[in-house]
Amino acid sequence: MFGNKRAFDQIVREYQSPIRRFFLNQTLGNEMLSDDLAQETFLKAYTHIGQYRGTSSLLTWLTRIAYNVFYDYTRKEENGRRQMDSGDLQGHDAASASVQPTSSSLKYDIYQALSLLKEDERTCITLQLIDGYAIDEIADITKMPAGTVKSHLKRGKDKMANYLRENGYDR
Amino acid sequence: MTDNELLEKLFREARQMEVADNGFTDRVMQQLPQEAYRPLLRSRLTLSRLWTGFCIVVALVLFVLMRGWELIGYGLLMLVNNSQALKDNLIIFIALAVVGGLVGISETVRRERYSVI
């Protein structure tokens, strides 16, 4: 099934939406960056498709690759910025440093609220509340212990709820 | 409103968001490496076939060394002599055994091909 390009074309067509949405959430709406990272994800999936054993769903496997691609990207960005300067950093992480919310289909409020979170918190929150993954699946995708995932979820939810209340979102 | 209700309200729309393809799939397909996957596939397929061939050769050697035809003949003879139903339908049973064997071989070859793809 996976040995030819036509089959892979079907896979990309079917799963491009959740994978690009995952990156949009991590980059806080940066469409160009999201598409570049999503493209890298599918290229890696193509060259490593022989490693997919069917123990999880194909979407979970693709999301795991996407998470690794994003993780590598943020580490590279951090290292690059560290080398460039040591003092005048803006933003608290790589993703928020490149925030250009250009997506009009998602409410800007979501990206504003997500920008308050650290990367790991944001990943756990979006995987659970948007993509619908259970805690053990998030742990499997991110390779974090389940207890750590729970802590990120708790802290992330608290931060977001406080922000939403402060901005009158509960009225 | 509880924290969970607040977050549910915020993320309801995001959960339903579908990202339109807008040529994304075509761009990915154009970027796919031409030969990156095939050599790997070929080498694994070759290895798998070599293993299958090795197993077949070992089975044939053992069959000859242990005079497998005598064992099979003796077994069949015993079966036929001890079973009236088998005696009456010998041709059907032989045909079923041959068909079963052929299906088993083709299934093995098919699984071998898909296990590496």
HADDOCK unambig.tbl for C-alpha pairs under 7 A between the chains (distance, minus, plus):
assign (segid A and resid 2 and name CA) (segid B and resid 117 and name CA) 6.17 0.50 0.50
assign (segid A and resid 3 and name CA) (segid B and resid 117 and name CA) 5.67 0.50 0.50
assign (segid A and resid 9 and name CA) (segid B and resid 25 and name CA) 6.90 0.50 0.50
assign (segid A and resid 9 and name CA) (segid B and resid 29 and name CA) 6.70 0.50 0.50
assign (segid A and resid 12 and name CA) (segid B and resid 25 and name CA) 5.87 0.50 0.50
assign (segid A and resid 13 and name CA) (segid B and resid 25 and name CA) 5.83 0.50 0.50
assign (segid A and resid 17 and name CA) (segid B and resid 18 and name CA) 5.82 0.50 0.50
assign (segid A and resid 17 and name CA) (segid B and resid 19 and name CA) 4.72 0.50 0.50
assign (segid A and resid 17 and name CA) (segid B and resid 20 and name CA) 6.88 0.50 0.50
assign (segid A and resid 21 and name CA) (segid B and resid 19 and name CA) 6.72 0.50 0.50
assign (segid A and resid 39 and name CA) (segid B and resid 28 and name CA) 5.84 0.50 0.50
assign (segid A and resid 43 and name CA) (segid B and resid 32 and name CA) 6.28 0.50 0.50
assign (segid A and resid 47 and name CA) (segid B and resid 36 and name CA) 6.61 0.50 0.50
assign (segid A and resid 47 and name CA) (segid B and resid 37 and name CA) 5.61 0.50 0.50
assign (segid A and resid 50 and name CA) (segid B and resid 116 and name CA) 6.94 0.50 0.50
assign (segid A and resid 50 and name CA) (segid B and resid 117 and name CA) 6.26 0.50 0.50
assign (segid A and resid 106 and name CA) (segid B and resid 14 and name CA) 6.37 0.50 0.50
assign (segid A and resid 110 and name CA) (segid B and resid 10 and name CA) 6.79 0.50 0.50
assign (segid A and resid 129 and name CA) (segid B and resid 11 and name CA) 6.75 0.50 0.50
assign (segid A and resid 130 and name CA) (segid B and resid 11 and name CA) 6.41 0.50 0.50
assign (segid A and resid 130 and name CA) (segid B and resid 14 and name CA) 6.33 0.50 0.50
assign (segid A and resid 130 and name CA) (segid B and resid 15 and name CA) 4.71 0.50 0.50
assign (segid A and resid 131 and name CA) (segid B and resid 15 and name CA) 6.71 0.50 0.50
assign (segid A and resid 161 and name CA) (segid B and resid 3 and name CA) 5.51 0.50 0.50
assign (segid A and resid 161 and name CA) (segid B and resid 6 and name CA) 6.68 0.50 0.50
assign (segid A and resid 161 and name CA) (segid B and resid 7 and name CA) 6.79 0.50 0.50
assign (segid A and resid 170 and name CA) (segid B and resid 1 and name CA) 6.44 0.50 0.50
assign (segid A and resid 170 and name CA) (segid B and resid 6 and name CA) 6.46 0.50 0.50
